[in-house]
Amino acid sequence: MRRSGWKIAMALSLAAVLLFPLISGAQEKVIKIGALYPMTGRAGLYGLDSVAAMEMAIAEINAKGGAAGYKLDALYTDSKVKPDYAVHVAKRYIEEDKVNFLFGTVSSGVALAVTEVSKQYKKIFIGTDAAATELTVDNLQPYYFRVSNDTFQSMAAGALYLKGMQAKKPWKKIAFIGPDYAYGHSQWNELRYNLDKLGVKYEVVGEHWPKLAQPDYTPFITTILNQKPDILVAGFWGGDTVAFIKQALPYGLFDKMLYFHPDAGGNYELMSAMGDELPNGLILGARHYNNWPETEGNKAFVDDFHKHTGRYPSYCAEAAYEGIYAIAKAVEKVGNPDDTEALVKAFEGMKLKMPEDPDGFTSYIDPASHQIVQVQAIGVTEPNDKFPPAKKMLGQWKVFKAEDLMPPKDFIEAHTKK
Amino acid sequence: MDFKREFKTLVPALVGFLFFAVLPAVRTSDYQLTIASNTIIWALFAMSFNMLFGMTGMLSFGQALYFGLGGYFVGLLVCHLGAGWFVPAVFLGVLGAGALSLIVGPMVLRLTGVYFTILTLAFAQLGWGIVVKWYDFTNGDDGIQGIIPPGVLGNKVTYYYFCFFLVSLSLWLLWRISLSPFGLILRCVRQNPDRVRFLGRRVKRNQLRIYVLSSMFTALAGALMAGVDNSVSTEMWHWTTSGEVILMCILGGIGQFYGPFAGAVLMILIEDMVGARTEMWSMVIGIIMLVMVLAFPKGVVGEFANLAARLTKKSGGMEVGLGTNTRS
């Protein structure tokens, strides 16, 4: 009977794994926030940075006595970047854990599925990262608010940047490369929409659609070199940006054309991953920068994050941090976290001083689109070793006014009349 | 079949049926209803898949194709033609899957073994690729949202019973199939296809029949899922979905008729409980699968059946519908 003894041991160890310690802290007056972030896989870093920033904000607010007498408490679940699983978790948050707010998501596909749950259950969903313009245009519902830029705002800033450049250093030919899914396509469409709106004359010499996480960009790189664009617009994120730049370097691509990457190119993980290798003179944008604006608020946020985690944050951390502050502010105003309709009113038009706000500007949530309105800056890579392991950071900033970046009426109408 | 044996096979089914039938009335939170809806739908998916895998020995790695098709039939029809199309779309999806599997089936059935598996995977990924790329029609990787069942079905409890009714009916049909002469031939096909030919029965034709039937039930599961989530995503078409259903079957036991049902229940509960507490869910599921495959290859239901048989000093146990030689 040796074999059955072994089986019993296996069964017991299995039971031990399943009876994972149940941790739950029951407090009396709490604001419960149910967060969904990817914590594994390619987008895992964004999720982990967002969670760290959430914890930071929650600790800060609770240390000051919470919001309207309520302490904040958050639950975190790995969304696995799977919309159907995220829907399941969101329902658990609402039905079982009785959260007051849904929070998070990096992937737009996940956010679009979760915003549907938020609509059905009338639970406020604070979006901190997912950038699809659809979330606040086509699929906008009363309980969704986004506290980070969408791709439209980044692309509007990008178009203004390109227009400004044309006046100084004439360019005409433009090419695009970006991942072949919704995120890549919206960037390119929205950039062209904005260029056309500004009356910029340009000629598209190539569009390239590698798949997400493409291992080899060589065929694209050689084609782009043959097409000789003046400007190469890129729409990658995360590891894809690093892979593309590393592979394009030996071909001298960055000497032959301007590399322009206004939505996620300026993410800090690119600087930390590439160190000295990162070429100077790339024009990049992100939704938050560790070294801009040089305000007390931003410095404090970045330093605290570093103290907390031992690393500098990527762009997404700041929106998660501010999302928590937005919730605290809304609850403070309403007096309790349960009156959803009053909370919606409190979010609409809410003014929020964010780390990414330069002096003299305060972000606010547009009551019509539930989208935060923010200043957007675009910078150029240059040597700067103040944020190790990065050796280059962005500088020579160009800053664009928040109001100029919002989707205009005709764009919204064209999208909602489908 | 003597009465005692008949009774033995029906008891678990009846217990399960009653449990899921009264659950909405005795539930302590709405979330239990959500989990139950997910469970019965995935159980249908797993059990219809097991008709291919456990019973006929055809390891298809592409059943996500039909799961996604069912879901997208509902999603697209509701999105383009209105919510009233929900119920017709469920059945049109089932017919659509039947039609598609009649086209794909003869192609994948040209091969056997691992080549068959790879070919089914290829077709499923082809479907996934089309759905992801065809933005104008399928909305690409953004998925389709706002799929609300119309009228009384909009209520969660009624929708649950709608699913429960269709799932029960489907499982009963699958059970009847597994006990029928056709089911017997399918088992022969798994164990010894040559002998099936010697007996004058056609292997390919029977394989195609069960492939089509299984695909239709799979599409039904996908269609019902769309109403639970109120959205569909390209994830439904992805190979990970096909993989998940294989894991469910192995966890529950492929040699038992109810095995995949137990596997679906366990898998959803484990994923839910572990996912809620740690982001290391994949490690936990990995360990569980490792232990299951190494120590309990017959799956939860299979091993319990063995245990019960050993305790009552009888051989056989609850080999409901599928015979004993399940590991061949």
Interface residues (C-beta under 8 A of the other chain):
Chain A: W6 K7 M10 A11 S13 L14 V17 L18 F20 L22 I23 M39 T40 L75 Y76 T77 D78 K80 K82 P83 D84 Y85 V87 H88 V89 K91 R92 E95 E96 S108 G109 L112 A113 T115 E116 V117 Q120 A132 E134 N139 D180 Y181 A182 H185
Chain B: S29 D30 Y31 T34 N38 V132 K133 Y135 G140 D141 D142 G143 Q145 G146 I148 M225 D229 N230 S231 S233 T234 E235 M236 T240 I270 E271 D272 M273 V274 G275 A276 R277 T278 E279 W281 S282 V284 I287 I288 V291 M292 L294 A295 F296
